[in-house]
Amino acid sequence: MQVNIHEAKTQLSRILEELSEGRLQEVIIAKAGKPVAKLIPYTIESDEPRKPGLLKGKISIAADFDDPDPAFEALFYEETNQ
């Protein structure tokens, strides 16, 4: 389905309801007859809860991750020349 911007603004609630209920698969919003946006229903990938430890061994944090950064700290403690 394609609608112009004015129709999309005035009928947004109805369009969203039809998308969420599955009566529409997508709505193209056009400006001067040219498509500018597409509305599609939001889908949840899975209802299953995430499993702890799924990324174990795939992410590493450097040992000095939270060490002070002298260059950054200098920005706060540098004396101003006025």
C-alpha positions in Angstrom: 0.0 0.0 0.0 1.3 3.5 -0.8 0.0 6.7 0.8 1.1 10.3 0.6 2.5 12.2 3.5 -0.8 14.0 4.3 -2.8 10.7 4.4 -0.1 9.0 6.5 -0.3 11.9 9.0 -4.1 11.8 9.2 -4.4 8.0 9.2 -1.3 7.0 11.2 -3.3 5.3 14.0 -5.3 3.2 11.6 -2.2 2.3 9.5 -0.3 1.2 12.6 -3.2 -0.9 13.8 -3.5 -2.6 10.5 0.3 -3.3 10.4 0.3 -4.7 13.9 -2.7 -6.9 13.3 -1.2 -8.3 10.1 -3.8 -6.8 7.7 -1.0 -4.9 6.0 2.6 -6.1 5.4 4.1 -2.7 4.5 3.1 0.8 3.8 5.1 3.1 1.5 4.9 6.8 2.3 5.5 9.0 -0.8 6.2 12.6 -1.3 5.1 14.0 -4.7 4.6 10.4 -5.8 8.1 9.3 -4.9 8.6 6.8 -2.1 10.5 8.2 0.9 9.8 5.8 3.7 8.5 2.3 4.4 6.6 1.2 7.5 6.7 -2.5 8.3 5.4 -4.4 11.4 7.9 -4.7 14.2 8.8 -8.3 14.8 10.5 -9.9 17.9 13.3 -12.2 16.9 12.5 -14.7 19.6 10.4 -15.1 22.7 13.1 -17.3 24.3 15.2 -15.6 27.0 18.8 -15.0 26.2 21.2 -17.6 27.6 24.0 -16.5 29.9 27.5 -17.1 28.7 26.6 -17.1 25.0 29.6 -14.9 24.2 32.0 -16.5 26.6 35.5 -16.6 25.1 34.5 -14.3 22.2 35.1 -11.0 23.9 38.2 -9.8 25.6 39.0 -6.7 27.6 42.5 -5.3 27.7 44.3 -5.6 31.0 44.8 -1.8 31.1 41.2 -1.0 30.2 40.5 1.0 33.3 44.0 2.4 33.9 44.3 6.2 34.0 45.0 7.9 30.6 47.6 10.7 31.3 46.7 12.6 28.1 43.1 12.7 29.0 43.7 13.6 32.6 46.0 16.4 31.5 43.0 18.1 29.9 41.4 18.5 33.3 44.5 19.4 35.4 46.3 21.6 32.9 46.9 25.1 34.1 45.4 27.9 32.0 47.6 30.7 30.8 45.5 33.9 31.3 
